[in-house]
Amino acid sequence: MQPLLQVKNLQLSFAKQRVIRGISFTIKPGETFALVGESGSGKSLAALSVLRLHPSQASLQADTIQLGSIDILRTAESDLCQVRGRRIAMIFQDPMSSLNPVMTIAEQISETLQIHFSLAKKQRNQRVIELLQQVGIPDPQQRLNDYPHQLSGGQRQRVMIAIALAGEPDLLIADEPTTALDVTIQAQILALLKKIQQENGMALWLISHDLALVSNMADRVAVMQAGEIVEIANNQQLFTQPQHEYTKKLLAALPDINARTEQKTTEATALLKVKAFKVHYPIKKGLFKRTVGYVKAVDGVDFTLVKGKTLALVGESGCGKTTLGKALLNLIPKTAGMVIFDGLDLASLSNKQIRQQRAAMQIIFQDPIAAMNPRMLIIDIVSEGVHALNNAIKEQEKIALVTELLEQVGLDDSALYRYPHEFSGGQRQRICIARALAVKPKLIICDEPTSALDVSVQKTIIELLKQLQKTQGISYLFITHDLAVVAEIADEVAVMYAGKIIEHGTTEQILQHPQQAYTQKLLSAVPVLLVK
């Protein structure tokens, strides 16, 4: 069978630094080809280079980039615009920076249909609704006029997938397509991609750091390290008989949902008590914008987090996890309820007193690129909190502190004087973790802190968080959809659904003996390492 995509000796260089070092591979029609490796290894750049969407300052060289009968290297840019989206489409890693913030969801999906298909407006609108239904957006008719900022991270990723599928491509490049999705929607999306492959013969190029997911999806797997493909094998061979040491290292770092978390002997003193906590958003309609109802994002939540412990908050995207985390820190206003932190009722504090508590309560945001000022150097981003607390800190002390923090999260001092856009998604998340640790907090709200990380760095970060908890007594409210990570780090688990906590217990109780049907559904959707 003739390959659909053929790539030979692909190289990409920035000035004198070669970041992709002569990789070669093929993808057959209808095949699922997975490219795995650590963040920063060049996986996403390889995909962008094949589309000729690599950064303008980079130099691209290759012997061959052939898509069917199309020679990508020698096709005019104007003609490539008809190829991209129609013959070959891409789901990008970061949905917020890939979606247009001033266009509605319907407009952005319809744009692809308008460029590549001769459809009447009514037909386009109907197709948009069908695509949103396919990717699991609830009430798609009601979301057509929403903007990206009105959706959760997982919902934005689903819209990206809908845009990519709109062109009915021969080859779909999926760059971490389910990173921001909870396990149930992830299972739906993967089943959807498989169904479309079977119906249309579409080939899928899957870029991922989730090896369990890859083992369930891929026909062949290529492992990339430092710009080179170090191993290519079929699914069964790679997962049962890996040849390269780096592949063996990745497989050894996989989190295990059956792991027993380390029992910590800490004094059972409550650090955070949350009672009857609510965040409701008014729904306003009509000429006078009267309130006709409320979106109950968080609806009467109660829990206690003990000092030196980790409470994992799990549930589908859109269930209110991130809203709860932000409202606890007063980053968004609450509607009702009580928050007692380290013995203090936060509602009784003045604005000045709340600011004094900021160092003790930190957050690692879900979207690292949106959480960092693009015009600030990494050294200033990481040290910003320290500088706010101590204006007198000397430059050498700042350099030493930030260097130590970056080393803790797997980066070195070469990152100090660079900007956020110069790093991969996983590297940016590590920088955000370093920033949160800088002010030595008592509580860190971790909003999907490892979702953008490859398994080896994820394991390093989890071990780092556990070690910091052991030595410094930090408590974590760990918001995640990755239940295997929950097993590795959490002492207790709270399951959230439609703004409410429906089940709460120890990690072992929830993961091994779930009582609620919804919790059982979440657990059944977790991908496990599967060899075909």
C-alpha positions as CSV (number, residue, x, y, z in Angstrom):
1,M,0.0,0.0,0.0
2,Q,1.3,3.4,-1.0
3,P,1.8,5.7,2.0
4,L,-0.5,8.7,2.4
5,L,2.3,10.8,4.0
6,Q,5.9,10.2,3.4
7,V,8.6,12.2,5.2
8,K,12.3,11.8,4.6
9,N,15.2,13.5,6.4
10,L,13.2,16.3,7.9
11,Q,15.4,18.9,9.6
12,L,14.5,22.2,11.3
13,S,17.0,24.7,12.6
14,F,16.8,28.0,14.6
15,A,20.0,29.9,13.6
16,K,22.7,27.3,14.3
17,Q,20.7,25.2,16.6
18,R,19.1,22.1,14.9
19,V,15.9,21.1,16.8
20,I,14.7,18.4,14.4
21,R,17.6,16.2,13.3
22,G,16.7,14.3,10.1
23,I,13.6,12.3,11.0
24,S,11.9,10.0,8.5
25,F,8.6,8.1,8.7
26,T,5.5,7.2,6.7
27,I,1.8,7.1,7.5
28,K,-0.5,4.8,5.5
29,P,-4.2,5.5,4.6
30,G,-6.5,4.7,7.5
31,E,-3.6,4.1,9.9
32,T,-3.1,5.6,13.4
33,F,0.5,6.6,13.8
34,A,1.6,7.9,17.2
35,L,4.5,10.2,17.9
36,V,5.5,10.1,21.6
37,G,8.3,11.7,23.7
38,E,9.0,14.4,26.3
39,S,7.8,17.9,26.0
40,G,10.4,19.9,24.0
41,S,11.5,16.9,22.0
42,G,10.2,18.4,18.8
43,K,7.0,16.5,18.3
44,S,4.7,19.5,17.6
45,L,7.4,21.2,15.5
46,A,7.6,18.1,13.3
47,A,3.9,18.3,12.7
48,L,4.0,22.1,12.0
49,S,6.9,21.5,9.6
50,V,5.0,19.0,7.6
51,L,2.2,21.6,7.1
52,R,4.9,24.3,6.4
53,L,3.5,26.2,9.4
54,H,6.9,26.1,11.2
55,P,8.1,29.4,12.8
56,S,9.2,31.9,10.2
57,Q,12.6,32.3,11.8
58,A,13.3,28.6,11.5
59,S,15.0,27.0,8.5
60,L,13.2,23.9,7.1
61,Q,15.0,21.2,5.0
62,A,13.8,17.8,3.9
63,D,14.4,15.3,1.1
64,T,10.7,14.6,0.8
65,I,7.4,15.7,2.4
66,Q,4.7,14.0,0.2
67,L,1.0,13.9,0.9
68,G,-0.5,11.6,-1.7
69,S,0.3,13.2,-5.0
70,I,1.0,16.6,-3.4
71,D,4.7,17.6,-3.0
72,I,4.3,19.9,0.1
73,L,7.8,21.3,-0.3
74,R,7.2,22.6,-3.8
75,T,3.5,23.6,-3.6
76,A,2.8,27.3,-3.6
77,E,1.5,28.8,-0.4
78,S,-1.7,29.9,-2.1
79,D,-2.4,26.3,-3.1
80,L,-1.4,24.9,0.3
81,C,-4.3,26.9,1.8
82,Q,-6.6,24.6,0.0
83,V,-4.7,21.5,1.2
84,R,-4.7,22.6,4.9
85,G,-8.0,21.9,6.5
86,R,-9.3,19.8,3.6
87,R,-6.7,17.2,2.8
88,I,-4.8,17.5,6.1
89,A,-6.0,19.1,9.3
90,M,-4.6,19.7,12.7
91,I,-6.0,19.8,16.3
92,F,-3.6,22.2,18.0
93,Q,-2.3,21.6,21.6
94,D,-3.4,25.0,23.0
95,P,-7.1,25.7,22.2
96,M,-7.2,29.1,23.8
97,S,-4.4,30.6,21.6
98,S,-5.7,28.7,18.5
99,L,-9.3,30.0,18.7
100,N,-10.2,33.5,17.6
101,P,-11.4,35.4,20.8
102,V,-13.6,37.8,18.9
103,M,-15.5,35.2,16.8
104,T,-18.3,33.0,18.0
105,I,-17.9,29.2,18.1
106,A,-20.4,28.9,15.2
107,E,-18.5,31.4,13.0
108,Q,-15.2,29.6,13.6
109,I,-16.5,26.1,12.6
110,S,-18.5,27.6,9.7
111,E,-15.4,29.3,8.3
112,T,-13.9,25.9,7.5
113,L,-17.1,24.7,5.8
114,Q,-17.3,27.9,3.8
115,I,-13.8,27.7,2.5
116,H,-13.8,24.0,1.5
117,F,-17.5,23.2,0.7
118,S,-20.3,24.7,-1.4
119,L,-23.0,24.7,1.3
120,A,-25.9,27.1,1.7
121,K,-25.9,29.0,5.0
122,K,-28.7,26.8,6.4
123,Q,-26.8,23.6,5.6
124,R,-23.6,25.1,7.2
125,N,-25.5,26.0,10.4
126,Q,-26.9,22.4,10.6
127,R,-23.5,20.9,10.0
128,V,-22.0,23.1,12.8
129,I,-24.6,21.7,15.2
130,E,-23.9,18.2,14.1
131,L,-20.2,18.6,14.7
132,L,-20.7,20.1,18.2
133,Q,-23.0,17.2,19.0
134,Q,-20.3,14.7,17.7
135,V,-17.6,16.1,20.0
136,G,-19.8,16.2,23.1
137,I,-20.7,19.8,23.6
138,P,-23.9,19.9,25.6
139,D,-26.9,21.9,24.2
140,P,-25.0,22.8,21.0
141,Q,-27.9,25.0,19.8
142,Q,-27.4,27.2,22.9
143,R,-23.6,27.4,22.6
144,L,-23.5,28.6,18.9
145,N,-23.1,32.3,19.8
146,D,-20.7,31.7,22.7
147,Y,-17.1,33.0,22.6
148,P,-14.0,30.9,23.5
149,H,-13.6,32.5,26.9
150,Q,-17.1,31.4,27.9
151,L,-16.2,27.7,27.6
152,S,-14.1,25.5,29.9
153,G,-10.7,24.3,28.8
154,G,-12.1,20.9,27.8
155,Q,-15.0,22.5,25.9
156,R,-12.6,24.7,24.0
157,Q,-10.6,21.6,23.0
158,R,-13.7,19.9,21.7
159,V,-14.5,23.0,19.5
160,M,-10.9,22.7,18.1
161,I,-11.6,19.0,17.3
162,A,-14.9,20.0,15.6
163,I,-13.1,22.6,13.4
164,A,-10.5,20.0,12.4
165,L,-13.2,17.4,11.5
166,A,-15.3,19.9,9.6
167,G,-13.0,19.6,6.5
168,E,-13.3,15.8,6.4
169,P,-9.5,15.5,6.0
170,D,-7.6,12.5,4.7
171,L,-5.0,13.0,7.5
172,L,-5.8,14.4,10.8
173,I,-2.9,15.5,13.0
174,A,-4.0,15.5,16.6
175,D,-1.5,17.3,18.9
176,E,-2.4,16.3,22.4
177,P,-6.1,16.2,21.4
178,T,-7.4,15.0,24.8
179,T,-5.0,16.8,27.2
180,A,-7.6,19.1,28.5
181,L,-10.4,16.6,28.6
182,D,-11.8,14.5,31.4
183,V,-11.7,10.7,31.0
184,T,-15.3,10.2,29.9
185,I,-15.1,12.9,27.2
186,Q,-11.6,11.6,26.2
187,A,-13.1,8.2,25.7
188,Q,-15.9,9.7,23.6
189,I,-13.5,11.7,21.4
190,L,-11.2,8.8,20.8
191,A,-14.2,6.5,20.0
192,L,-15.4,9.3,17.6
193,L,-12.0,9.6,15.9
194,K,-11.9,5.8,15.5
195,K,-15.4,5.8,14.0
196,I,-14.5,8.5,11.5
197,Q,-11.4,6.5,10.5
198,Q,-13.5,3.4,9.9
199,E,-16.2,5.3,7.9
200,N,-13.9,7.6,5.9
201,G,-10.5,5.8,5.9
202,M,-9.0,8.9,7.5
203,A,-5.4,8.5,8.7
204,L,-4.6,9.8,12.2
205,W,-1.3,11.2,13.3
206,L,-1.5,11.2,17.1
207,I,1.0,13.3,19.1
208,S,0.7,12.5,22.8
209,H,2.6,11.9,26.0
210,D,-0.2,9.6,27.3
211,L,1.2,6.1,26.6
212,A,-1.8,4.3,27.9
213,L,-4.0,6.3,25.4
214,V,-1.4,5.5,22.6
215,S,-1.5,1.8,23.4
216,N,-5.3,1.8,22.9
217,M,-5.2,3.9,19.7
218,A,-2.1,3.4,17.6
219,D,-1.1,0.9,14.9
220,R,2.5,2.1,14.9
221,V,4.4,4.2,17.4
222,A,7.5,6.4,16.9
223,V,9.5,7.6,20.0
224,M,11.2,11.0,19.7
225,Q,14.0,12.3,21.9
226,A,15.9,15.6,21.5
227,G,14.8,16.0,17.8
228,E,15.5,12.5,16.7
229,I,13.2,9.4,16.3
230,V,15.0,6.8,18.4
231,E,12.6,3.9,17.8
232,I,9.7,3.0,15.5
233,A,7.7,-0.2,16.0
234,N,4.2,-1.6,15.8
235,N,2.1,-1.2,18.8
236,Q,2.6,-4.7,20.3
237,Q,6.3,-4.8,19.8
238,L,6.9,-1.3,21.3
239,F,4.9,-1.9,24.5
240,T,6.1,-5.5,25.1
241,Q,9.6,-5.4,23.7
242,P,11.0,-1.8,23.7
243,Q,14.5,-1.7,22.3
244,H,15.7,1.8,23.2
245,E,16.6,2.8,26.8
246,Y,14.6,6.0,26.5
247,T,11.4,4.0,25.5
248,K,11.9,1.8,28.6
249,K,12.3,4.9,30.8
250,L,9.0,6.3,29.5
251,L,7.1,3.1,30.1
252,A,8.6,2.8,33.6
253,A,7.3,6.3,34.4
254,L,3.6,5.5,33.7
255,P,1.3,6.3,36.7
256,D,-0.7,3.4,38.0
257,I,-4.3,3.8,39.1
258,N,-3.9,0.9,41.5
259,A,-0.9,2.6,43.2
260,R,-1.1,2.9,47.0
261,T,-0.3,6.5,48.0
262,E,2.2,6.9,50.8
263,Q,0.5,7.3,54.2
264,K,1.7,10.5,55.8
265,T,1.8,10.8,59.6
266,T,0.8,14.5,60.0
267,E,-1.3,16.1,62.7
268,A,-4.9,16.0,61.7
269,T,-5.5,19.8,61.9
270,A,-7.7,21.4,59.3
271,L,-6.0,24.0,57.1
272,L,-9.1,24.7,54.9
273,K,-12.7,24.3,55.8
274,V,-15.4,25.0,53.1
275,K,-19.1,25.2,54.1
276,A,-22.1,25.6,51.9
277,F,-20.0,27.3,49.2
278,K,-21.8,28.6,46.1
279,V,-20.9,30.4,42.9
280,H,-24.0,31.3,40.8
281,Y,-23.9,33.3,37.6
282,P,-27.1,35.2,36.7
283,I,-28.8,34.5,33.3
284,K,-30.0,37.9,31.9
285,K,-32.4,38.2,29.0
286,G,-34.5,40.7,27.3
287,L,-34.2,44.4,26.5
288,F,-33.7,45.3,30.2
289,K,-31.4,42.3,30.9
290,R,-33.6,41.0,33.7
291,T,-32.3,38.0,35.6
292,V,-34.3,35.0,34.5
293,G,-32.3,32.3,36.2
294,Y,-28.9,31.2,37.4
295,V,-26.0,29.0,36.2
296,K,-25.1,27.1,39.4
297,A,-21.4,26.5,38.7
298,V,-20.7,25.6,42.3
299,D,-23.8,24.7,44.3
300,G,-23.4,24.1,48.0
301,V,-20.0,22.5,48.4
302,D,-18.6,21.3,51.8
303,F,-15.2,19.8,52.5
304,T,-12.2,19.9,54.9
305,L,-8.6,19.8,53.8
306,V,-6.1,18.7,56.5
307,K,-2.7,20.2,56.9
308,G,0.0,18.4,55.0
309,K,-2.6,16.3,53.0
310,T,-3.8,16.2,49.4
311,L,-7.5,16.3,48.4
312,A,-8.1,15.5,44.8
313,L,-11.1,17.1,43.1
314,V,-12.2,15.1,40.1
315,G,-15.0,15.3,37.6
316,E,-15.8,16.2,34.0
317,S,-14.8,19.5,32.4
318,G,-17.5,22.1,33.1
319,C,-18.6,20.6,36.4
320,G,-17.3,23.5,38.4
321,K,-13.8,22.3,39.6
322,T,-11.8,25.3,38.4
323,T,-14.5,27.8,39.3
324,L,-14.4,26.4,42.9
325,G,-10.6,26.7,43.0
326,K,-10.6,30.3,41.8
327,A,-13.5,31.4,44.1
328,L,-11.7,29.9,47.2
329,L,-8.8,32.3,46.5
330,N,-11.3,35.2,45.9
331,L,-10.1,35.4,42.3
332,I,-13.8,35.3,41.3
333,P,-16.6,36.4,43.7
334,K,-18.5,33.7,45.6
335,T,-22.3,33.8,46.0
336,A,-22.6,32.2,49.4
337,G,-20.7,30.1,51.9
338,M,-17.9,30.2,54.3
339,V,-14.1,29.6,53.8
340,I,-12.0,29.2,56.9
341,F,-8.2,29.1,56.2
342,D,-5.8,28.3,58.9
343,G,-8.3,29.3,61.5
344,L,-9.3,32.6,59.8
345,D,-12.7,33.3,58.3
346,L,-11.7,34.9,55.0
347,A,-15.0,36.8,54.8
348,S,-14.1,38.7,57.9
349,L,-10.8,40.0,56.6
350,S,-10.2,43.4,55.1
351,N,-8.7,43.6,51.5
352,K,-5.3,44.4,53.0
353,Q,-5.5,41.3,55.3
354,I,-6.5,39.1,52.4
355,R,-3.5,40.4,50.3
356,Q,-1.3,39.4,53.3
357,Q,-2.7,35.9,53.0
358,R,-1.9,35.6,49.3
359,A,1.6,34.1,49.9
360,A,0.1,31.3,51.9
361,M,-2.5,30.4,49.2
362,Q,-1.2,29.9,45.7
363,I,-2.6,28.4,42.5
364,I,-1.1,26.6,39.5
365,F,-3.5,27.5,36.6
366,Q,-4.7,25.1,34.0
367,D,-3.5,27.1,31.0
368,P,0.1,28.1,31.5
369,I,0.5,30.4,28.5
370,A,-2.5,32.5,29.6
371,A,-1.2,32.6,33.2
372,M,2.2,34.3,32.2
373,N,2.9,37.8,31.0
374,P,4.3,37.3,27.5
375,R,6.5,40.4,27.8
376,M,8.2,39.3,31.0
377,L,11.4,37.1,31.3
378,I,11.1,33.8,33.1
379,I,13.3,35.1,36.0
380,D,10.9,38.0,36.6
381,I,7.8,35.8,36.2
382,V,9.0,33.2,38.8
383,S,10.3,35.8,41.2
384,E,7.4,38.2,40.9
385,G,5.7,37.0,44.1
386,V,9.0,37.0,46.1
387,H,9.7,40.6,44.9
388,A,6.2,41.7,46.0
389,L,6.9,40.4,49.5
390,N,10.5,41.6,49.7
391,N,11.4,44.7,47.7
392,A,15.0,44.5,49.1
393,I,15.9,41.2,47.5
394,K,19.2,41.5,45.7
395,E,19.7,40.5,42.1
396,Q,22.2,37.7,42.9
397,E,19.8,36.3,45.5
398,K,17.0,36.4,43.0
399,I,19.0,34.6,40.3
400,A,20.0,31.9,42.8
401,L,16.5,31.4,44.0
402,V,14.9,31.2,40.6
403,T,17.7,28.9,39.3
404,E,17.1,26.5,42.3
405,L,13.3,26.5,41.7
406,L,13.7,25.8,37.9
407,E,16.1,22.9,38.7
408,Q,13.4,21.5,41.1
409,V,10.9,21.3,38.2
410,G,13.3,20.0,35.6
411,L,14.6,23.1,33.9
412,D,18.0,24.8,34.1
413,D,19.4,28.3,34.2
414,S,19.3,28.7,30.4
415,A,15.6,29.5,30.9
416,L,16.2,32.6,33.1
417,Y,16.4,35.2,30.3
418,R,13.9,33.7,27.9
419,Y,10.2,34.5,27.3
420,P,7.2,32.1,27.7
421,H,6.6,31.7,24.0
422,E,10.1,30.1,23.6
423,F,9.0,27.0,25.6
424,S,6.8,24.0,24.9
425,G,3.5,23.5,26.7
426,G,5.0,21.2,29.2
427,Q,7.9,23.4,30.0
428,R,5.6,26.4,30.5
429,Q,3.6,24.4,33.0
430,R,6.8,23.6,34.9
431,I,7.6,27.3,35.1
432,C,4.1,28.0,36.6
433,I,4.8,25.3,39.2
434,A,8.1,27.0,40.1
435,R,6.4,30.3,40.4
436,A,3.8,28.9,42.9
437,L,6.5,27.3,45.0
438,A,8.6,30.6,45.2
439,V,6.7,32.2,48.1
440,K,6.6,29.0,50.2
441,P,2.8,28.6,50.5
442,K,0.8,26.5,53.0
443,L,-1.8,25.7,50.3
444,I,-1.5,25.2,46.6
445,I,-4.6,24.8,44.4
446,C,-3.3,22.7,41.5
447,D,-5.6,23.1,38.5
448,E,-4.5,20.3,36.2
449,P,-0.8,20.9,36.9
450,T,0.4,17.8,35.1
451,S,-2.0,17.6,32.2
452,A,0.4,19.2,29.8
453,L,3.4,17.1,30.9
454,D,4.9,13.9,29.4
455,V,4.9,10.9,31.7
456,S,8.6,11.1,32.8
457,V,8.3,14.8,33.8
458,Q,4.8,14.2,35.3
459,K,6.4,11.5,37.5
460,T,9.1,14.0,38.5
461,I,6.6,16.7,39.3
462,I,4.4,14.4,41.4
463,E,7.5,13.2,43.3
464,L,8.5,16.8,43.8
465,L,5.1,17.8,45.1
466,K,5.1,14.8,47.5
467,Q,8.6,15.6,48.7
468,L,7.7,19.3,49.3
469,Q,4.6,18.2,51.2
470,K,6.7,15.9,53.4
471,T,9.4,18.4,54.2
472,Q,7.3,21.7,54.2
473,G,3.9,20.4,55.2
474,I,2.2,22.0,52.1
475,S,-1.4,21.0,51.5
476,Y,-2.8,20.5,48.0
477,L,-6.3,20.9,46.5
478,F,-5.5,18.9,43.4
479,I,-7.9,19.5,40.5
480,T,-7.5,16.9,37.8
481,H,-9.3,14.5,35.4
482,D,-6.4,12.0,35.4
483,L,-7.4,9.4,37.9
484,A,-4.1,7.5,37.6
485,V,-2.3,10.7,38.9
486,V,-4.9,10.9,41.7
487,A,-3.8,7.4,42.8
488,E,-0.2,8.5,43.0
489,I,-0.6,11.7,45.0
490,A,-4.0,12.0,46.8
491,D,-5.0,11.1,50.3
492,E,-8.7,11.8,49.7
493,V,-10.8,12.2,46.7
494,A,-14.0,14.3,46.1
495,V,-16.0,13.6,43.0
496,M,-17.8,16.7,41.6
497,Y,-20.8,16.6,39.3
498,A,-22.9,19.6,38.1
499,G,-21.6,21.9,40.8
500,K,-22.0,19.5,43.7
501,I,-19.7,17.0,45.5
502,I,-21.5,13.7,45.1
503,E,-18.9,11.4,46.7
504,H,-16.0,11.9,49.1
505,G,-13.7,9.4,50.7
506,T,-10.1,8.1,50.9
507,T,-8.3,7.5,47.7
508,E,-8.6,3.7,48.1
509,Q,-12.3,3.9,48.9
510,I,-13.1,6.0,45.8
511,L,-10.8,4.3,43.3
512,Q,-11.4,0.7,44.5
513,H,-14.9,0.8,45.9
514,P,-16.9,3.7,44.3
515,Q,-20.5,3.9,45.4
516,Q,-21.9,6.4,42.9
517,A,-22.8,5.4,39.3
518,Y,-21.1,8.6,38.0
519,T,-17.8,7.7,39.8
520,Q,-18.0,4.2,38.4
521,K,-18.4,5.7,34.9
522,L,-15.3,7.9,35.4
523,L,-13.2,5.0,36.5
524,S,-14.4,2.7,33.6
525,A,-13.3,5.4,31.1
526,V,-9.7,5.5,32.3
527,P,-7.3,4.3,29.6
528,V,-5.1,1.4,30.7
529,L,-2.0,0.2,29.0
530,L,-3.3,-2.1,26.3
531,V,-1.3,-4.1,23.8
532,K,-3.2,-5.2,20.7
